Amino acid sequence: MASNTNYFNVRIKPDLVHGTISKLIASDKTDTPFTADDILFDWQAFDVPSGTVKLETVEAYFIGEDGGVQADKDFSLVFAKSINNTAPTTLGEENAAQTACFELPLHFLGSLKVEASSVVINGLAFGTAYSWGATGANGMIGPMILTPESTSGTNVGYDKLYVAGFAGGAFDFSTGCLADYASGAPSADTTTAIVVQTVDARKCFQKDDIVYVHDVNTALGTVESVTDTGIKLTANNGAAVADEDEIINATPITIQLGFSK
C-alpha cells in the first residue's frame, strides 16, 4: 500500500553577528567564544505546509575555529509559534544569556538537545557535523510534533514556525583568516575581491556567507565564491579592509530540519 507521507527539508543559516561583530571576536582580535547556556542564535522564522508537521531529523554543520573542527559540545534548539500573528520577541543578544522573551511559555512548542558525545560525525577536518534523529543520548530522541498558528505563513497554504539555538559549551567561530595587503588595502566600496592569507579561506567560508572584518560592525558583504587565498563578494565591500584584519564569518552554522507531513 502506497504511503501518503510527504517529506521536506528546511535549511537555516542564522546570522550570529546581527551588526555587532564583538559577539564573535574582540577589536584586538582576541577570540570571544560562546559559553554554556549562551544564546547561539535568536529566532529564525521559516514556513512549513499548513497544519501539524513532524520533525524527524536535525542535521547541522558548524564551521570550526581557524578552519579546523569545532568544539565537541552540545547545542539545543527551541521551537515556537506566533500568537495572533505576532512572532516571539528577541531572546536577547547572541553569545550571552537569555534576558528577554518573557512571553515564551505562550509561544513554546518544543525543544531538543543535540548531544555532541553521541552524534558528532567522525572524520571531518574542516568543521563539525551533528545529526539528531531516531536515537540519542539521555533520552533526547525524535520525532517531535509541531503545530504552527494557522494562516501565519508568508504564502497561502503555509504556516510559520520559529527556531532559536542555545550553546552547550565553548563554540569558537574565529577564522584566523587574515587580509593580505602589504600595500594597497581597499577602502570601502572599491572592490569585490578580498585577498587573504594564513588560513585557507575555503575552510572558513562558503557561497552566500555574510562576512565582516574583526573590528567593524558594517558587513563587508555576501560571498559569491572562494579560493584558498581570496574571497569574492557579490557587490563592492561595505567596509574598508586593512592588512591583517581577520575576516569573520557571521553565518558559520548551517542547520537542516527534516520534516514529514
QUIWO-V949540 format. One line per field, one symbol per residue. burial: b if it has 24 or more other ideal C-beta (glycine too) atoms within 12 Angstrom, else e. A space follows every 50 residues. Layout:
burial=???
This chain:
burial=eeeeeeeeebebbbbbbbebbbbbbeeebebbbbeeebbbbbbbbbbbbe eebbbbbbbbbbbbbbbbbbbbbbbbbbbbbbeeeebbebbbbbbbebee eeebeebebbbbbbbbeebbeeeeebbbbbbbbeebeeebebbbebbbbe ebbeeeebbbbbbbbbbbbbbbbbbbbbbbbeeeebeeeebbbbbbbbbb bbbbbbeebbbbbbbbeebbbbbeebeeebbbbeeebbbbbbeebbbbbb bbbbbbbbbbb
